[in-house]
Amino acid sequence: MKAISIQTFGSPDGLAVVDLPVPAPAARQVLIATEAVGVGGVDAVIRSGALAAYGFKEGHIPGGEVAGTVTAVGEDVDASWIGQRVWGFTGTGGGYVEQAVAPVEQILPLPESLSAVDAVTLGSSGAVAHFGLRHARFTPGETVLVRGAAGSIGIMTVQLAARGGAAAVAVTTSSSERGERLRRLGATNVLDRSGDGGEEAPAGYDVIIDVVAGEDMPSFFDRLNPNGRMVAVGAVAGQPPADFGMRIMAAFQKSMSFAAFSAATVTPADLSAVRGKQFAAASRGEIEAVVHEVLPLDEAVLAHQKMDAGEVFGRIVLTP
């Protein structure tokens, strides 16, 4: 089968098409003939080599989510899964392939009216947005800032916060055109990347969901209201400075808090329950899967070039 492998860490040119044997599903796994593969921000971070210290090696196959049809099952898996259209989570890799294996606990049947492309646009990002807001203890009537709102996680956070009754949903993004698109999805205020956006923006925020991190993250602590909470759900700009916690301590009397969130801390059952509701909502048109572009699997290099250039609004999807 065709697969995409990281031959050399660094630029997108380090990705290459390789030919691999079709894997056999192990116990509690299924084999999925992929129709769509989601291209996530974490894929680009892994490809860059920034996470090599965490055990990622050259030869790694990126991709954490796929959608398609189950073609085989391993031991202790009900054979009735064969022939079903599903979304599947492959973990920290293994998704940029024509045939992917996924744990049976991490697959979910797809509504008939939901496309495979929309499923991989919503599957991971929607769950991170939902649980990120819950981790921040967001409640209706609060003001929310989404930092890095043009990616799939940010877009879902905007939609869920707006649907959840936020008093205001401000976003940081790189252009007015993107800002208008985010307004149509529920944003009330559009700020530049530094968090500035004129007099209409709220003076402070009860919740900040940060997809970006990086060197500038500490400056956003100053935008938290008393008892405000910032939750980092991504780090597409890299790690924050080592002394970033000093910014919170400097504002000790405001009782601000910071937390990181990873979907790895949520049980598969809870993740599936949320994804199932979001897939159903998307099939009814209540939330939108924002797809930037659909590319063939063997154009993964181009997909990553677009991500590195900051061109992507929503999610790029690869199709075998």
Secondary structure, 3 states (H helix, E strand, C coil): CEEEEECCCCCHHHEEEEECCCCCCCCCEEEEEEEEEEECHHHHHHHHCCCHHHCCCCCCCCCCEEEEEEEEECCCCCHHHCCCEEEEECCCCCCCECEEEEEHHHEEECCCCCCHHHHHHHHHHHHHHHHHHHHCCCCCCCEEEEECCCEHHHHHHHHHHHHCCCCEEEEECCCHHHHHHHHHCCCCEEECCCCCCCCCCCCCEEEEEECCCCCCHHHHHHHEEEEEEEEECCCCCCCCCCCCHHHHHHCHHHCCEEEECCHHHCCHHHHHHHHHHHHHHHHCCCCCCCEEEEEEHHHHHHHHHHHHCCCCCEEEEEEC
